[in-house]
Amino acid sequence: MYAIVEIAGQQFKVEKDQKVFVHRLQTEEGKKVSFDNVLLLSDGDKVTVGAPAIGGAQVSAKVLKHLKGDKVIVFKKKRRKGYRKKNGHRQSLTEILIESIVASGAKPTAKAEKAAPAKEEKKAEPKAAAPKAETKPASAKAAADKPAKKAEASQDLSSLTVAELREMAKAKEITGYSSMKKAELIAALS
């Protein structure tokens, strides 16, 4: 069963137990959110299309964490005029886990607060480094045991984003991690 739902101004095709990165939501980590703007529901061969949304249908999710996306460089240049502008951007994102998709007429299992997209804030939110510290030593010990486990750990590192790798490098007190590329971060961490 899958649904097409509008979350924070964008449409996503979601299934149960799927992780999705959406624009920053104004909900705390660990809280549940529900999205009522379900545009399409599919359950096997049965497809329900809304006009524009399906009444009573709901997708509920849990906010896992707030993070920033990879850096995007915006470079503008006009040749022979001496005009060059360089600007960078990192999108504020929220990682959510889809917990249930409820069709119209069915009752949701738990009440969840309705999600609203967050406004961009200038202040950085404090991040909790304790969960990262708990997972890091276990993977470090496993990588030290056998070379096969070291290869698996490097594959796990390659599936992480650059922001997550930089957080791990910061926790390990590696210097110069802010200018490292993804491959260099993986090499430094393994």
mmCIF file of the C-alpha atoms, coordinates in Angstrom:
data_MODEL
# 
_entry.id   MODEL 
# 
loop_
_atom_site.group_PDB 
_atom_site.id 
_atom_site.type_symbol 
_atom_site.label_atom_id 
_atom_site.label_alt_id 
_atom_site.label_comp_id 
_atom_site.label_asym_id 
_atom_site.label_entity_id 
_atom_site.label_seq_id 
_atom_site.pdbx_PDB_ins_code 
_atom_site.Cartn_x 
_atom_site.Cartn_y 
_atom_site.Cartn_z 
_atom_site.occupancy 
_atom_site.B_iso_or_equiv 
_atom_site.pdbx_formal_charge 
_atom_site.auth_seq_id 
_atom_site.auth_comp_id 
_atom_site.auth_asym_id 
_atom_site.auth_atom_id 
_atom_site.pdbx_PDB_model_num 
ATOM 1   C CA . MET A 1 1   ? 0.000   0.000  0.000   1.00 0.00 ? 1   MET A CA 1 
ATOM 2   C CA . TYR A 1 2   ? 1.316   3.436  -0.921  1.00 0.00 ? 2   TYR A CA 1 
ATOM 3   C CA . ALA A 1 3   ? 0.024   6.991  -0.935  1.00 0.00 ? 3   ALA A CA 1 
ATOM 4   C CA . ILE A 1 4   ? 0.912   10.255 -2.618  1.00 0.00 ? 4   ILE A CA 1 
ATOM 5   C CA . VAL A 1 5   ? 0.762   12.946 0.055   1.00 0.00 ? 5   VAL A CA 1 
ATOM 6   C CA . GLU A 1 6   ? 1.602   16.639 0.161   1.00 0.00 ? 6   GLU A CA 1 
ATOM 7   C CA . ILE A 1 7   ? 4.091   17.468 2.918   1.00 0.00 ? 7   ILE A CA 1 
ATOM 8   C CA . ALA A 1 8   ? 5.377   21.029 3.411   1.00 0.00 ? 8   ALA A CA 1 
ATOM 9   C CA . GLY A 1 9   ? 4.433   22.082 -0.131  1.00 0.00 ? 9   GLY A CA 1 
ATOM 10  C CA . GLN A 1 10  ? 5.940   19.041 -1.893  1.00 0.00 ? 10  GLN A CA 1 
ATOM 11  C CA . GLN A 1 11  ? 4.346   15.783 -3.028  1.00 0.00 ? 11  GLN A CA 1 
ATOM 12  C CA . PHE A 1 12  ? 5.870   12.471 -1.935  1.00 0.00 ? 12  PHE A CA 1 
ATOM 13  C CA . LYS A 1 13  ? 5.081   8.843  -2.746  1.00 0.00 ? 13  LYS A CA 1 
ATOM 14  C CA . VAL A 1 14  ? 5.259   7.133  0.646   1.00 0.00 ? 14  VAL A CA 1 
ATOM 15  C CA . GLU A 1 15  ? 4.865   3.618  2.017   1.00 0.00 ? 15  GLU A CA 1 
ATOM 16  C CA . LYS A 1 16  ? 4.694   2.300  5.562   1.00 0.00 ? 16  LYS A CA 1 
ATOM 17  C CA . ASP A 1 17  ? 8.092   2.213  7.388   1.00 0.00 ? 17  ASP A CA 1 
ATOM 18  C CA . GLN A 1 18  ? 9.735   4.469  4.779   1.00 0.00 ? 18  GLN A CA 1 
ATOM 19  C CA . LYS A 1 19  ? 12.145  7.255  5.750   1.00 0.00 ? 19  LYS A CA 1 
ATOM 20  C CA . VAL A 1 20  ? 11.636  10.560 3.932   1.00 0.00 ? 20  VAL A CA 1 
ATOM 21  C CA . PHE A 1 21  ? 13.607  13.838 3.991   1.00 0.00 ? 21  PHE A CA 1 
ATOM 22  C CA . VAL A 1 22  ? 11.208  16.813 3.827   1.00 0.00 ? 22  VAL A CA 1 
ATOM 23  C CA . HIS A 1 23  ? 11.555  20.562 4.281   1.00 0.00 ? 23  HIS A CA 1 
ATOM 24  C CA . ARG A 1 24  ? 12.004  21.531 7.937   1.00 0.00 ? 24  ARG A CA 1 
ATOM 25  C CA . LEU A 1 25  ? 8.855   20.902 9.984   1.00 0.00 ? 25  LEU A CA 1 
ATOM 26  C CA . GLN A 1 26  ? 8.081   22.878 13.118  1.00 0.00 ? 26  GLN A CA 1 
ATOM 27  C CA . THR A 1 27  ? 7.750   19.755 15.273  1.00 0.00 ? 27  THR A CA 1 
ATOM 28  C CA . GLU A 1 28  ? 10.126  18.480 17.943  1.00 0.00 ? 28  GLU A CA 1 
ATOM 29  C CA . GLU A 1 29  ? 12.181  15.330 17.418  1.00 0.00 ? 29  GLU A CA 1 
ATOM 30  C CA . GLY A 1 30  ? 10.386  12.154 18.523  1.00 0.00 ? 30  GLY A CA 1 
ATOM 31  C CA . LYS A 1 31  ? 6.893   13.643 18.123  1.00 0.00 ? 31  LYS A CA 1 
ATOM 32  C CA . LYS A 1 32  ? 4.249   12.308 15.759  1.00 0.00 ? 32  LYS A CA 1 
ATOM 33  C CA . VAL A 1 33  ? 2.742   14.298 12.903  1.00 0.00 ? 33  VAL A CA 1 
ATOM 34  C CA . SER A 1 34  ? -0.188  13.637 10.588  1.00 0.00 ? 34  SER A CA 1 
ATOM 35  C CA . PHE A 1 35  ? -0.737  14.798 7.024   1.00 0.00 ? 35  PHE A CA 1 
ATOM 36  C CA . ASP A 1 36  ? -4.336  15.117 5.805   1.00 0.00 ? 36  ASP A CA 1 
ATOM 37  C CA . ASN A 1 37  ? -3.661  16.221 2.227   1.00 0.00 ? 37  ASN A CA 1 
ATOM 38  C CA . VAL A 1 38  ? -3.583  12.723 0.669   1.00 0.00 ? 38  VAL A CA 1 
ATOM 39  C CA . LEU A 1 39  ? -3.865  12.977 -3.116  1.00 0.00 ? 39  LEU A CA 1 
ATOM 40  C CA . LEU A 1 40  ? -3.830  9.269  -4.071  1.00 0.00 ? 40  LEU A CA 1 
ATOM 41  C CA . LEU A 1 41  ? -4.129  5.926  -2.264  1.00 0.00 ? 41  LEU A CA 1 
ATOM 42  C CA . SER A 1 42  ? -3.222  2.567  -3.754  1.00 0.00 ? 42  SER A CA 1 
ATOM 43  C CA . ASP A 1 43  ? -3.939  -0.767 -2.050  1.00 0.00 ? 43  ASP A CA 1 
ATOM 44  C CA . GLY A 1 44  ? -2.995  -3.532 -4.472  1.00 0.00 ? 44  GLY A CA 1 
ATOM 45  C CA . ASP A 1 45  ? -5.264  -3.147 -7.520  1.00 0.00 ? 45  ASP A CA 1 
ATOM 46  C CA . LYS A 1 46  ? -7.571  -0.627 -5.816  1.00 0.00 ? 46  LYS A CA 1 
ATOM 47  C CA . VAL A 1 47  ? -6.526  2.960  -6.595  1.00 0.00 ? 47  VAL A CA 1 
ATOM 48  C CA . THR A 1 48  ? -8.347  5.971  -5.127  1.00 0.00 ? 48  THR A CA 1 
ATOM 49  C CA . VAL A 1 49  ? -7.683  9.397  -6.622  1.00 0.00 ? 49  VAL A CA 1 
ATOM 50  C CA . GLY A 1 50  ? -8.752  12.542 -4.777  1.00 0.00 ? 50  GLY A CA 1 
ATOM 51  C CA . ALA A 1 51  ? -10.250 15.675 -6.268  1.00 0.00 ? 51  ALA A CA 1 
ATOM 52  C CA . PRO A 1 52  ? -7.912  17.270 -5.181  1.00 0.00 ? 52  PRO A CA 1 
ATOM 53  C CA . ALA A 1 53  ? -7.563  15.376 -1.856  1.00 0.00 ? 53  ALA A CA 1 
ATOM 54  C CA . ILE A 1 54  ? -9.191  12.236 -0.423  1.00 0.00 ? 54  ILE A CA 1 
ATOM 55  C CA . GLY A 1 55  ? -11.545 13.094 2.451   1.00 0.00 ? 55  GLY A CA 1 
ATOM 56  C CA . GLY A 1 56  ? -10.751 11.283 5.702   1.00 0.00 ? 56  GLY A CA 1 
ATOM 57  C CA . ALA A 1 57  ? -7.481  9.788  4.458   1.00 0.00 ? 57  ALA A CA 1 
ATOM 58  C CA . GLN A 1 58  ? -4.447  10.415 6.626   1.00 0.00 ? 58  GLN A CA 1 
ATOM 59  C CA . VAL A 1 59  ? -0.740  9.610  6.733   1.00 0.00 ? 59  VAL A CA 1 
ATOM 60  C CA . SER A 1 60  ? 0.910   9.618  10.156  1.00 0.00 ? 60  SER A CA 1 
ATOM 61  C CA . ALA A 1 61  ? 4.656   9.842  10.684  1.00 0.00 ? 61  ALA A CA 1 
ATOM 62  C CA . LYS A 1 62  ? 7.268   10.265 13.418  1.00 0.00 ? 62  LYS A CA 1 
ATOM 63  C CA . VAL A 1 63  ? 9.919   12.997 13.307  1.00 0.00 ? 63  VAL A CA 1 
ATOM 64  C CA . LEU A 1 64  ? 13.324  11.308 13.609  1.00 0.00 ? 64  LEU A CA 1 
ATOM 65  C CA . LYS A 1 65  ? 15.690  14.293 13.439  1.00 0.00 ? 65  LYS A CA 1 
ATOM 66  C CA . HIS A 1 66  ? 16.314  17.760 12.045  1.00 0.00 ? 66  HIS A CA 1 
ATOM 67  C CA . LEU A 1 67  ? 19.394  18.250 9.876   1.00 0.00 ? 67  LEU A CA 1 
ATOM 68  C CA . LYS A 1 68  ? 20.883  20.291 7.067   1.00 0.00 ? 68  LYS A CA 1 
ATOM 69  C CA . GLY A 1 69  ? 21.332  19.008 3.521   1.00 0.00 ? 69  GLY A CA 1 
ATOM 70  C CA . ASP A 1 70  ? 24.542  19.028 1.506   1.00 0.00 ? 70  ASP A CA 1 
ATOM 71  C CA . LYS A 1 71  ? 26.008  22.367 0.475   1.00 0.00 ? 71  LYS A CA 1 
ATOM 72  C CA . VAL A 1 72  ? 24.970  23.767 -2.915  1.00 0.00 ? 72  VAL A CA 1 
ATOM 73  C CA . ILE A 1 73  ? 27.277  26.349 -4.499  1.00 0.00 ? 73  ILE A CA 1 
ATOM 74  C CA . VAL A 1 74  ? 25.621  29.117 -6.550  1.00 0.00 ? 74  VAL A CA 1 
ATOM 75  C CA . PHE A 1 75  ? 28.190  30.802 -8.802  1.00 0.00 ? 75  PHE A CA 1 
ATOM 76  C CA . LYS A 1 76  ? 27.279  33.660 -11.145 1.00 0.00 ? 76  LYS A CA 1 
ATOM 77  C CA . LYS A 1 77  ? 29.677  35.111 -13.700 1.00 0.00 ? 77  LYS A CA 1 
ATOM 78  C CA . LYS A 1 78  ? 29.522  37.481 -16.648 1.00 0.00 ? 78  LYS A CA 1 
ATOM 79  C CA . ARG A 1 79  ? 32.540  37.072 -18.859 1.00 0.00 ? 79  ARG A CA 1 
ATOM 80  C CA . ARG A 1 80  ? 34.805  40.006 -19.651 1.00 0.00 ? 80  ARG A CA 1 
ATOM 81  C CA . LYS A 1 81  ? 32.953  42.205 -17.136 1.00 0.00 ? 81  LYS A CA 1 
ATOM 82  C CA . GLY A 1 82  ? 34.724  41.306 -13.912 1.00 0.00 ? 82  GLY A CA 1 
ATOM 83  C CA . TYR A 1 83  ? 31.438  40.152 -12.360 1.00 0.00 ? 83  TYR A CA 1 
ATOM 84  C CA . ARG A 1 84  ? 31.647  37.062 -10.147 1.00 0.00 ? 84  ARG A CA 1 
ATOM 85  C CA . LYS A 1 85  ? 29.365  36.146 -7.231  1.00 0.00 ? 85  LYS A CA 1 
ATOM 86  C CA . LYS A 1 86  ? 29.739  33.006 -5.162  1.00 0.00 ? 86  LYS A CA 1 
ATOM 87  C CA . ASN A 1 87  ? 27.067  31.977 -2.712  1.00 0.00 ? 87  ASN A CA 1 
ATOM 88  C CA . GLY A 1 88  ? 26.376  28.770 -0.798  1.00 0.00 ? 88  GLY A CA 1 
ATOM 89  C CA . HIS A 1 89  ? 23.158  27.229 0.504   1.00 0.00 ? 89  HIS A CA 1 
ATOM 90  C CA . ARG A 1 90  ? 22.297  24.358 2.837   1.00 0.00 ? 90  ARG A CA 1 
ATOM 91  C CA . GLN A 1 91  ? 18.630  23.374 2.994   1.00 0.00 ? 91  GLN A CA 1 
ATOM 92  C CA . SER A 1 92  ? 17.108  22.729 6.421   1.00 0.00 ? 92  SER A CA 1 
ATOM 93  C CA . LEU A 1 93  ? 15.545  19.266 6.378   1.00 0.00 ? 93  LEU A CA 1 
ATOM 94  C CA . THR A 1 94  ? 13.559  16.974 8.658   1.00 0.00 ? 94  THR A CA 1 
ATOM 95  C CA . GLU A 1 95  ? 13.832  13.196 8.483   1.00 0.00 ? 95  GLU A CA 1 
ATOM 96  C CA . ILE A 1 96  ? 10.478  11.472 9.113   1.00 0.00 ? 96  ILE A CA 1 
ATOM 97  C CA . LEU A 1 97  ? 9.439   7.822  9.337   1.00 0.00 ? 97  LEU A CA 1 
ATOM 98  C CA . ILE A 1 98  ? 6.038   6.941  7.869   1.00 0.00 ? 98  ILE A CA 1 
ATOM 99  C CA . GLU A 1 99  ? 4.200   4.911  10.514  1.00 0.00 ? 99  GLU A CA 1 
ATOM 100 C CA . SER A 1 100 ? 0.750   4.367  9.006   1.00 0.00 ? 100 SER A CA 1 
ATOM 101 C CA . ILE A 1 101 ? -1.443  5.158  6.029   1.00 0.00 ? 101 ILE A CA 1 
ATOM 102 C CA . VAL A 1 102 ? -5.151  5.338  6.887   1.00 0.00 ? 102 VAL A CA 1 
ATOM 103 C CA . ALA A 1 103 ? -7.782  5.248  4.132   1.00 0.00 ? 103 ALA A CA 1 
ATOM 104 C CA . SER A 1 104 ? -11.001 7.270  4.316   1.00 0.00 ? 104 SER A CA 1 
ATOM 105 C CA . GLY A 1 105 ? -13.556 6.016  6.820   1.00 0.00 ? 105 GLY A CA 1 
ATOM 106 C CA . ALA A 1 106 ? -10.965 4.300  9.015   1.00 0.00 ? 106 ALA A CA 1 
ATOM 107 C CA . LYS A 1 107 ? -9.913  5.699  12.365  1.00 0.00 ? 107 LYS A CA 1 
ATOM 108 C CA . PRO A 1 108 ? -6.244  6.470  13.044  1.00 0.00 ? 108 PRO A CA 1 
ATOM 109 C CA . THR A 1 109 ? -4.648  4.474  15.851  1.00 0.00 ? 109 THR A CA 1 
ATOM 110 C CA . ALA A 1 110 ? -3.158  7.456  17.706  1.00 0.00 ? 110 ALA A CA 1 
ATOM 111 C CA . LYS A 1 111 ? -3.802  11.181 17.634  1.00 0.00 ? 111 LYS A CA 1 
ATOM 112 C CA . ALA A 1 112 ? -0.942  13.142 16.146  1.00 0.00 ? 112 ALA A CA 1 
ATOM 113 C CA . GLU A 1 113 ? -0.531  16.861 15.834  1.00 0.00 ? 113 GLU A CA 1 
ATOM 114 C CA . LYS A 1 114 ? -0.846  18.381 12.383  1.00 0.00 ? 114 LYS A CA 1 
ATOM 115 C CA . ALA A 1 115 ? 2.471   19.379 10.824  1.00 0.00 ? 115 ALA A CA 1 
ATOM 116 C CA . ALA A 1 116 ? 3.261   22.898 9.676   1.00 0.00 ? 116 ALA A CA 1 
ATOM 117 C CA . PRO A 1 117 ? 6.399   23.850 7.747   1.00 0.00 ? 117 PRO A CA 1 
ATOM 118 C CA . ALA A 1 118 ? 8.894   25.770 9.860   1.00 0.00 ? 118 ALA A CA 1 
ATOM 119 C CA . LYS A 1 119 ? 10.082  29.255 9.015   1.00 0.00 ? 119 LYS A CA 1 
ATOM 120 C CA . GLU A 1 120 ? 13.790  29.649 8.371   1.00 0.00 ? 120 GLU A CA 1 
ATOM 121 C CA . GLU A 1 121 ? 15.585  30.579 11.582  1.00 0.00 ? 121 GLU A CA 1 
ATOM 122 C CA . LYS A 1 122 ? 18.938  32.303 11.929  1.00 0.00 ? 122 LYS A CA 1 
ATOM 123 C CA . LYS A 1 123 ? 19.838  30.568 15.214  1.00 0.00 ? 123 LYS A CA 1 
ATOM 124 C CA . ALA A 1 124 ? 21.341  27.096 15.110  1.00 0.00 ? 124 ALA A CA 1 
ATOM 125 C CA . GLU A 1 125 ? 19.594  24.527 17.261  1.00 0.00 ? 125 GLU A CA 1 
ATOM 126 C CA . PRO A 1 126 ? 21.778  22.613 19.739  1.00 0.00 ? 126 PRO A CA 1 
ATOM 127 C CA . LYS A 1 127 ? 22.400  19.065 18.609  1.00 0.00 ? 127 LYS A CA 1 
ATOM 128 C CA . ALA A 1 128 ? 22.528  16.035 20.856  1.00 0.00 ? 128 ALA A CA 1 
ATOM 129 C CA . ALA A 1 129 ? 25.801  14.178 20.280  1.00 0.00 ? 129 ALA A CA 1 
ATOM 130 C CA . ALA A 1 130 ? 25.074  11.408 22.791  1.00 0.00 ? 130 ALA A CA 1 
ATOM 131 C CA . PRO A 1 131 ? 23.271  9.000  20.361  1.00 0.00 ? 131 PRO A CA 1 
ATOM 132 C CA . LYS A 1 132 ? 26.105  9.326  17.824  1.00 0.00 ? 132 LYS A CA 1 
ATOM 133 C CA . ALA A 1 133 ? 28.658  8.616  20.547  1.00 0.00 ? 133 ALA A CA 1 
ATOM 134 C CA . GLU A 1 134 ? 26.831  5.409  21.514  1.00 0.00 ? 134 GLU A CA 1 
ATOM 135 C CA . THR A 1 135 ? 26.790  4.015  17.954  1.00 0.00 ? 135 THR A CA 1 
ATOM 136 C CA . LYS A 1 136 ? 30.348  5.075  17.068  1.00 0.00 ? 136 LYS A CA 1 
ATOM 137 C CA . PRO A 1 137 ? 32.335  2.978  19.596  1.00 0.00 ? 137 PRO A CA 1 
ATOM 138 C CA . ALA A 1 138 ? 30.394  -0.172 18.702  1.00 0.00 ? 138 ALA A CA 1 
ATOM 139 C CA . SER A 1 139 ? 31.221  0.230  15.008  1.00 0.00 ? 139 SER A CA 1 
ATOM 140 C CA . ALA A 1 140 ? 34.842  1.141  15.845  1.00 0.00 ? 140 ALA A CA 1 
ATOM 141 C CA . LYS A 1 141 ? 35.262  -2.022 17.941  1.00 0.00 ? 141 LYS A CA 1 
ATOM 142 C CA . ALA A 1 142 ? 33.635  -4.137 15.220  1.00 0.00 ? 142 ALA A CA 1 
ATOM 143 C CA . ALA A 1 143 ? 35.935  -2.633 12.564  1.00 0.00 ? 143 ALA A CA 1 
ATOM 144 C CA . ALA A 1 144 ? 38.999  -3.404 14.694  1.00 0.00 ? 144 ALA A CA 1 
ATOM 145 C CA . ASP A 1 145 ? 38.022  -7.101 15.099  1.00 0.00 ? 145 ASP A CA 1 
ATOM 146 C CA . LYS A 1 146 ? 38.200  -8.365 11.515  1.00 0.00 ? 146 LYS A CA 1 
ATOM 147 C CA . PRO A 1 147 ? 39.088  -6.956 8.067   1.00 0.00 ? 147 PRO A CA 1 
ATOM 148 C CA . ALA A 1 148 ? 35.752  -8.183 6.675   1.00 0.00 ? 148 ALA A CA 1 
ATOM 149 C CA . LYS A 1 149 ? 33.906  -6.149 9.281   1.00 0.00 ? 149 LYS A CA 1 
ATOM 150 C CA . LYS A 1 150 ? 36.111  -3.170 8.365   1.00 0.00 ? 150 LYS A CA 1 
ATOM 151 C CA . ALA A 1 151 ? 34.882  -3.414 4.760   1.00 0.00 ? 151 ALA A CA 1 
ATOM 152 C CA . GLU A 1 152 ? 31.277  -3.525 6.013   1.00 0.00 ? 152 GLU A CA 1 
ATOM 153 C CA . ALA A 1 153 ? 31.923  -0.467 8.202   1.00 0.00 ? 153 ALA A CA 1 
ATOM 154 C CA . SER A 1 154 ? 33.310  1.464  5.220   1.00 0.00 ? 154 SER A CA 1 
ATOM 155 C CA . GLN A 1 155 ? 30.180  0.551  3.236   1.00 0.00 ? 155 GLN A CA 1 
ATOM 156 C CA . ASP A 1 156 ? 28.071  1.824  6.135   1.00 0.00 ? 156 ASP A CA 1 
ATOM 157 C CA . LEU A 1 157 ? 30.065  5.080  6.104   1.00 0.00 ? 157 LEU A CA 1 
ATOM 158 C CA . SER A 1 158 ? 29.513  5.502  2.359   1.00 0.00 ? 158 SER A CA 1 
ATOM 159 C CA . SER A 1 159 ? 25.739  5.364  2.869   1.00 0.00 ? 159 SER A CA 1 
ATOM 160 C CA . LEU A 1 160 ? 25.865  8.320  5.308   1.00 0.00 ? 160 LEU A CA 1 
ATOM 161 C CA . THR A 1 161 ? 25.585  11.953 4.238   1.00 0.00 ? 161 THR A CA 1 
ATOM 162 C CA . VAL A 1 162 ? 28.490  14.378 4.363   1.00 0.00 ? 162 VAL A CA 1 
ATOM 163 C CA . ALA A 1 163 ? 26.888  16.180 7.321   1.00 0.00 ? 163 ALA A CA 1 
ATOM 164 C CA . GLU A 1 164 ? 26.669  12.942 9.334   1.00 0.00 ? 164 GLU A CA 1 
ATOM 165 C CA . LEU A 1 165 ? 30.276  12.060 8.467   1.00 0.00 ? 165 LEU A CA 1 
ATOM 166 C CA . ARG A 1 166 ? 31.429  15.510 9.604   1.00 0.00 ? 166 ARG A CA 1 
ATOM 167 C CA . GLU A 1 167 ? 29.589  15.069 12.909  1.00 0.00 ? 167 GLU A CA 1 
ATOM 168 C CA . MET A 1 168 ? 31.361  11.727 13.426  1.00 0.00 ? 168 MET A CA 1 
ATOM 169 C CA . ALA A 1 169 ? 34.733  13.346 12.566  1.00 0.00 ? 169 ALA A CA 1 
ATOM 170 C CA . LYS A 1 170 ? 34.024  16.139 15.034  1.00 0.00 ? 170 LYS A CA 1 
ATOM 171 C CA . ALA A 1 171 ? 33.205  13.567 17.733  1.00 0.00 ? 171 ALA A CA 1 
ATOM 172 C CA . LYS A 1 172 ? 36.498  11.759 17.018  1.00 0.00 ? 172 LYS A CA 1 
ATOM 173 C CA . GLU A 1 173 ? 38.309  15.125 17.195  1.00 0.00 ? 173 GLU A CA 1 
ATOM 174 C CA . ILE A 1 174 ? 39.732  14.905 13.650  1.00 0.00 ? 174 ILE A CA 1 
ATOM 175 C CA . THR A 1 175 ? 41.153  18.254 12.563  1.00 0.00 ? 175 THR A CA 1 
ATOM 176 C CA . GLY A 1 176 ? 40.332  19.815 9.191   1.00 0.00 ? 176 GLY A CA 1 
ATOM 177 C CA . TYR A 1 177 ? 37.107  17.862 8.714   1.00 0.00 ? 177 TYR A CA 1 
ATOM 178 C CA . SER A 1 178 ? 35.179  20.922 7.509   1.00 0.00 ? 178 SER A CA 1 
ATOM 179 C CA . SER A 1 179 ? 37.146  21.125 4.240   1.00 0.00 ? 179 SER A CA 1 
ATOM 180 C CA . MET A 1 180 ? 37.250  17.369 3.582   1.00 0.00 ? 180 MET A CA 1 
ATOM 181 C CA . LYS A 1 181 ? 35.225  15.738 0.854   1.00 0.00 ? 181 LYS A CA 1 
ATOM 182 C CA . LYS A 1 182 ? 33.130  12.617 1.414   1.00 0.00 ? 182 LYS A CA 1 
ATOM 183 C CA . ALA A 1 183 ? 35.833  10.149 0.328   1.00 0.00 ? 183 ALA A CA 1 
ATOM 184 C CA . GLU A 1 184 ? 38.423  11.859 2.546   1.00 0.00 ? 184 GLU A CA 1 
ATOM 185 C CA . LEU A 1 185 ? 36.049  11.776 5.525   1.00 0.00 ? 185 LEU A CA 1 
ATOM 186 C CA . ILE A 1 186 ? 35.421  8.047  5.034   1.00 0.00 ? 186 ILE A CA 1 
ATOM 187 C CA . ALA A 1 187 ? 39.158  7.393  4.845   1.00 0.00 ? 187 ALA A CA 1 
ATOM 188 C CA . ALA A 1 188 ? 39.806  9.434  7.996   1.00 0.00 ? 188 ALA A CA 1 
ATOM 189 C CA . LEU A 1 189 ? 37.040  7.713  9.953   1.00 0.00 ? 189 LEU A CA 1 
ATOM 190 C CA . SER A 1 190 ? 37.959  4.142  8.970   1.00 0.00 ? 190 SER A CA 1 
# 
